[in-house]
Amino acid sequence: MKIGDITLKNPVVLAPMAGVCNPAFRLIAKEFGAGLVCAEMVSDKGILYENERSLKMLYVDEREKPLSLQIFGGERESLVAAAKYVDKHTNADIIDINMGCPVPKITKCDAGAKWLLDPDKIYEMVAATVDAVQKPVTVKMRVGWDEDHIYAVKNAQAVERAGGAAVAVHGRTRVQMYEGTANWDIIKEVKQNVSIPVIGNGDISTPQEAKERLDKYGVDGVMIGRAALGNPWMLYRTVQYLETGEILPEPNAREKMNICMLHMDRLIELKGEDVAVREMRKHAAWYLKGLPKTGSVRNEINQMTTRDNMNKLLFNYVDQVEEIQQKIS
Ligand SMILES: Cc1cc2nc3c(=O)[nH]c(=O)nc-3n(C[C@H](O)[C@H](O)[C@H](O)COP(=O)(O)O)c2cc1C
C-alpha cells in the first residue's frame, strides 16, 4: 500500500490510541512488524499554544517510521496551523486528522466525530490542510454519527476530492462508542466508491480475521487497535500469517513479561520512573491477559510504584506459572 509517496511494507496498521500509542509502544509495534504505526491524537490548540505536553507528544523516533501523527480540532484556522507545525517541525511521515473521537469533550468543540455530520466541512477542512502542508494528509473516521446519519461514502469521497491520501474507517457510529459490532459492509461500500487507499478498522482480533477482512471486504489495509494492547504479537502473527499462511504460536508468560519490561523501560526513558510505572499498570494487566492464574498478580500491580518492584512481581509470577507447568508435564 502507498499513502502519498510513503510505501508501507505490509498492510497491517497499529491504530491510534490515546494514552497508549506513545513512542515506547509504537516502537515495539514497529519491531513486531507493523507496516504503519499511528500516534495518539494531539490537540491542534495544544500545538498552537505550545503546550508542553502536546509538543512532547509530537516526538518521533527515527526507528518508528513510517509513522502517522494524528491531530484533532474543530476550527479551520487552528487545524491548518497545527498541521503546518507538524509538517515543518516533526519527522512524522503522514498527518492524520481525527474524525472519529466520540467523547463529548471533543465533539462539543466541533472536533472528532462531529465532522461526520457535514461532508462539506470535511471537504473544506481537508482541502485547506492539504494545501498548507507537504506531507500526505489522511483521515480516520467512523462510519457515521448514528444509524440515521451514515454518510461514510459521501465523507470519504469528500476526503478524496480534497486531496486526502487515504482514509481509515472504523465500522461503528459515534453513538455506538465501542459497543455493538463494527459494520464492515459499510467499509466495503466506501472502498468501492473511492480510489484512494481504504484502511478498514474495527473488531479484528485474530490474524485469520485480519486476512478475512482484507479478502472479503477488499480493503487495502487493516488497522488493529484493542487486540494489540499488551499483545504486539497480534501484529507480528498477523504479518506472518498474511505473508506465509502460517499461524505462529501465542507467546508464553516469560516472553510476554520480557516485552512488558522492555515497554516499561522505554516508557521510563520518556516519562521518568514515577509516571511510567503508574502508566504501565494498565499495560501490565493487558500483557497478563490470556495467561493462567493472574488474579493476585493483577491486584498487586496497582500497588507498584517502582520499576524494580514491578519487575520482581511479574517475574515471580512467571516462575510460579513455569513451576506449575513443569509439574504438569
Ligand atoms: C484506549 C483507546 C484510545 C483510542 N484513541 C484514539 C485516538 O487517539 N485516535 C483515534 O482516531 N482513535 C482512537 N481510538 C480508536 C481506535 O483507533 C480504533 O478505531 C478502535 O479501537 C476500533 O478498533 P479495534 O476494534 O481494533 O480496537 C482509541 C481506542 C482505544 C481503545
The ligand as an ORCA input file, in Angstrom:
! r2SCAN-3c Opt
* xyz 0 1
  C      -7.706      3.299     24.527
  C      -8.130      3.767     23.158
  C      -7.729      5.010     22.714
  C      -8.089      5.457     21.433
  N      -7.624      6.661     20.983
  C      -7.832      7.024     19.682
  C      -7.198      8.181     19.137
  O      -6.416      8.872     19.790
  N      -7.483      8.492     17.832
  C      -8.314      7.727     17.063
  O      -8.536      8.043     15.886
  N      -8.914      6.619     17.552
  C      -8.668      6.247     18.832
  N      -9.212      5.074     19.306
  C      -9.995      4.211     18.406
  C      -9.107      3.150     17.752
  O      -8.136      3.734     16.923
  C      -9.948      2.159     16.912
  O     -10.638      2.882     15.927
  C     -10.973      1.391     17.744
  O     -10.400      0.904     18.943
  C     -11.569      0.217     16.956
  O     -10.573     -0.700     16.559
  P     -10.325     -2.102     17.353
  O     -11.628     -2.830     17.365
  O      -9.254     -2.801     16.582
  O      -9.906     -1.738     18.749
  C      -8.896      4.638     20.597
  C      -9.318      3.396     21.062
  C      -8.940      2.942     22.315
  C      -9.392      1.575     22.770
*
